[in-house]
């Protein structure tokens, strides 16, 4: 699977449009396959950060599968589905690879004139650049503290990757 990588900062133009970075558009195109789905992004407010989360059809399919695994008439399923789908938008690219981000999402992420697209592998986030600088510093400190959790797949113990004996 093609991954979303890099951090790219851009501006919102006078008409409220933002250019989706070409490397992100390429990742979406690769995930959608040839001649498949319409070209665009899916975006929704992050429910863990003041950021916008997004991706292509692959992300939305994965989210749909996660929700479908929950029992149909549970409060948890409804809460997750409402958090992820009710405020989601499918935004088509214009001829120049731009989209117009909805005002509600921009307000959620506290974005005014500048924004940063942040690759997170299978998805991306869109941040207020200063907020992302602060988040990145905290994330790096946490990653440093938790680096012992990372293990190379080539050095995995026999019988599993979690270190347990079987």
VMD Tcl script that draws the C-alpha trace (Angstrom):
set ca {
  {0.00 0.00 0.00}
  {1.21 3.49 -0.84}
  {1.77 5.57 2.27}
  {1.18 9.21 3.12}
  {4.56 10.62 4.10}
  {6.12 14.05 4.72}
  {4.96 17.30 6.24}
  {4.06 19.99 3.74}
  {2.89 23.47 4.67}
  {0.72 25.55 2.37}
  {-1.75 28.42 2.30}
  {-5.48 28.75 1.83}
  {-6.19 30.98 -1.19}
  {-8.66 33.90 -1.30}
  {-11.46 31.56 -2.45}
  {-10.88 29.15 0.44}
  {-9.10 26.49 -1.61}
  {-6.00 24.57 -0.66}
  {-3.67 22.66 -2.91}
  {-3.38 19.03 -1.80}
  {0.34 18.17 -2.05}
  {1.18 16.19 -5.18}
  {2.74 13.36 -3.14}
  {-0.55 12.99 -1.26}
  {-2.56 13.05 -4.50}
  {-0.25 10.38 -5.92}
  {-0.77 8.20 -2.84}
  {-4.55 8.56 -3.16}
  {-4.42 7.72 -6.85}
  {-2.30 4.62 -6.18}
  {-4.68 3.47 -3.43}
  {-7.73 3.95 -5.66}
  {-6.25 1.97 -8.56}
  {-6.55 2.61 -12.27}
  {-9.83 3.98 -13.57}
  {-11.53 3.26 -10.26}
  {-12.99 5.76 -7.88}
  {-13.36 9.48 -8.43}
  {-10.28 11.44 -7.47}
  {-10.59 13.29 -4.21}
  {-10.09 12.99 -0.48}
  {-12.24 12.06 2.47}
  {-11.81 14.31 5.51}
  {-13.31 14.46 8.99}
  {-12.49 16.14 12.31}
  {-10.05 14.17 14.42}
  {-11.70 13.18 17.67}
  {-8.33 12.98 19.44}
  {-6.64 16.20 18.23}
  {-7.47 19.67 16.93}
  {-6.70 18.49 13.42}
  {-8.47 17.24 10.31}
  {-7.92 13.60 9.37}
  {-8.16 12.30 5.86}
  {-7.26 9.84 3.19}
  {-8.61 8.09 0.16}
  {-11.07 5.29 -0.41}
  {-8.76 2.78 1.31}
  {-9.02 4.68 4.61}
  {-12.79 4.99 4.43}
  {-13.11 1.29 3.57}
  {-10.96 0.38 6.59}
  {-13.04 2.62 8.86}
  {-16.24 1.10 7.49}
  {-14.94 -2.41 8.21}
  {-14.01 -1.42 11.78}
  {-17.49 -0.04 12.40}
  {-19.14 -3.10 10.81}
  {-17.35 -5.41 13.28}
  {-19.29 -3.84 16.14}
  {-22.74 -5.12 17.03}
  {-25.36 -3.35 14.91}
  {-27.53 -1.88 17.67}
  {-24.96 -0.87 20.24}
  {-24.33 2.56 21.65}
  {-20.60 2.14 20.94}
  {-21.17 1.48 17.23}
  {-23.49 4.47 16.88}
  {-21.04 6.74 18.70}
  {-18.10 5.64 16.55}
  {-20.10 5.83 13.31}
  {-21.42 9.30 14.20}
  {-17.92 10.50 15.13}
  {-16.41 9.26 11.89}
  {-19.15 9.49 9.26}
  {-21.60 12.23 10.27}
  {-18.97 14.97 9.97}
  {-17.05 13.45 7.03}
  {-16.77 15.05 3.64}
  {-15.74 13.75 0.23}
  {-13.92 16.55 -1.55}
  {-13.15 16.25 -5.27}
  {-9.97 17.75 -6.67}
  {-10.32 20.61 -9.11}
  {-8.18 20.68 -12.27}
  {-5.24 22.05 -10.24}
  {-5.42 19.48 -7.42}
  {-7.15 21.82 -4.98}
  {-10.07 21.26 -2.62}
  {-12.20 23.60 -0.52}
  {-12.09 22.56 3.12}
  {-15.42 23.11 4.94}
  {-15.48 25.97 7.48}
  {-16.47 23.59 10.30}
  {-13.31 21.52 9.77}
  {-11.09 24.59 9.57}
  {-12.60 25.88 12.83}
  {-12.08 22.47 14.51}
  {-8.39 22.53 13.56}
  {-8.01 26.26 14.30}
  {-6.74 26.83 10.77}
  {-6.96 30.32 9.29}
  {-4.51 31.07 6.47}
  {-1.81 28.39 6.66}
  {-2.00 24.66 7.16}
  {0.27 21.63 7.25}
  {-0.46 18.29 5.61}
  {1.10 15.59 7.78}
  {1.59 12.06 6.48}
  {0.77 9.27 8.93}
  {1.17 6.20 6.74}
  {-2.34 5.01 5.87}
  {-3.91 8.40 6.53}
  {-2.93 12.04 6.83}
  {-3.80 14.95 9.06}
  {-4.18 18.64 8.34}
  {-2.99 20.95 11.13}
  {-2.54 24.56 12.06}
  {1.28 24.71 11.55}
  {2.05 26.01 15.05}
  {-0.23 23.46 16.69}
  {1.53 20.72 14.74}
  {4.96 21.99 15.82}
  {3.85 21.64 19.45}
  {2.25 18.22 18.82}
  {5.36 16.97 16.99}
  {7.61 17.90 19.93}
  {5.35 16.01 22.37}
  {5.11 13.05 19.99}
  {8.87 12.79 19.59}
  {9.35 12.85 23.35}
  {6.73 10.12 23.77}
  {8.27 8.04 20.96}
  {11.67 8.32 22.62}
  {10.21 7.13 25.93}
  {8.42 4.23 24.22}
  {11.16 3.21 21.78}
  {11.55 -0.12 23.58}
  {8.19 -1.16 22.12}
  {9.68 -1.08 18.63}
  {11.14 -4.34 17.47}
  {12.54 -5.29 14.12}
  {10.50 -7.93 12.34}
  {13.75 -9.62 11.33}
  {14.60 -10.12 15.00}
  {11.21 -11.40 16.10}
  {11.33 -14.33 18.54}
  {10.13 -17.69 17.24}
  {6.37 -18.19 17.54}
  {5.35 -14.52 17.45}
  {6.37 -10.91 17.46}
  {5.20 -10.04 20.95}
  {7.93 -11.84 22.84}
  {5.54 -14.37 24.42}
  {6.38 -18.04 24.61}
  {4.05 -20.48 22.88}
}
mol new
graphics top color blue
foreach p $ca { graphics top sphere $p radius 0.5 }
foreach p [lrange $ca 0 end-1] q [lrange $ca 1 end] { graphics top cylinder $p $q radius 0.2 }
display resetview
